[in-house]
Amino acid sequence: MSPLQFESLYRTDWEQLEGMLAALRGGKRKSVKHQKTDGEEFAQLYRRACEHLALARARSYPAHLIQRLEHMTADAHQAIYQRSEFGWWRLVAMFTRDFPRAVRAHARYVWLATFLFAVPTLVMGVIVYQHPELILSVVDANTAASYDEMYNHAESIGRTRNANGDWMMFGYYIRNNIGVAFQCFASGIFVGIGSIFFLAYNGVLGGAVGGYLTDRGMTETFYSFVVTHASFELTAIVLSGAAGLRIGHAILSPGRRTRTDSLANAALDTVPIIYGVIVMLLIAAAVEAFWSSARWLPNFVKYSVAAGCWTAVISYLCLQGRSKSAQEHGDPLRSTQKEARRAD
């Protein structure tokens, strides 16, 4: 079907929906929910427009046609869901539905970011374990010596810190973690090259440190310290890198859109991921400051809790928001995009 045929076929529905939106903006009706008949008709037109938008995107129809549908569906969405767009319920929806769905919707970027981070980590870890002197190719001698001091004895982790020190470290971890995640995400503006670099760089650094400390016989103190908060921190770094790759791809390959429109659309798509990343980094900082550094906890307890955290994070990202009720309350546009691509 050509774009002209597509527009001619559905023009009546679009004009009807635009007319209802104009009436709402003009104040003739306070809400589409106040009149049952109008509300049902409005919702049906909105869902059709969402399906049409998904089809138009899948078929790479002209930008002006896609933009018209985007504006139409965005205005209709706001009119229907205006009561839940802000406040507590919007926050709940963000983390029970939008964040994990956005991660799954960007699965190919997530897997690529995982590869870019995990492979350098493992390769560098093995290399430095076999040749510990190569740690100096990643960090300077003073930094390497500080790692020895930090993890040399089980009692050294948190030994000189009191409650005030824990809060200070909590603030430090927040700043450090968010800084790393911001680098991985924001540098994606350079057609994704920046995100690729920072994912690989942080993987190399982490692998080198892990290999060096393993060779030095500090596995008990090092791994028991990092294993719990790593479930939140490393996952958040990978997700921020995935969002950066999405941004870079939108600039590098905008399709029939302008690069500005493509970038704006990609930024909108990745907003739930960035919100989720921030929360995960806050959790990671709290765990690292108050749990990971607690020297009185037996290691088997830390490893058990870590296993639970890793399971919870992976299950949340893979399964949360898949329930029937969540699908019914979700944005129809999101739920029809895959159907549209199959129908194309």
Secondary structure by P-SEA (a helix, b strand, c coil): ccaaaaaaacaaaaaaaaaaaaaaaacccccccccaaaaaaaaaaaaaaaaaaaaaaaacccaaaaaaaaaaaaaaaaaaaccccccaaaaaaaaaccaaaaaaaaaaaaaaaaaacaaaaaaaaaaaaaccccccccccaaaaaaaaaaccccccccccccaaaaaaaaaaaaaaaaaaaaaacccccccaaaaaaaaaaaaaaaaaaaaaaaaacaaaaaaaacccccaaaaaaaaaaaaaaaaaaaaaaccccccaaaaaaaaaaaaaaaaaaaaaaaaaaaaaaacccccccccaaaaaaaaaaaaaaaaaaaccccccaaaaaaccccccaaaaaaaac
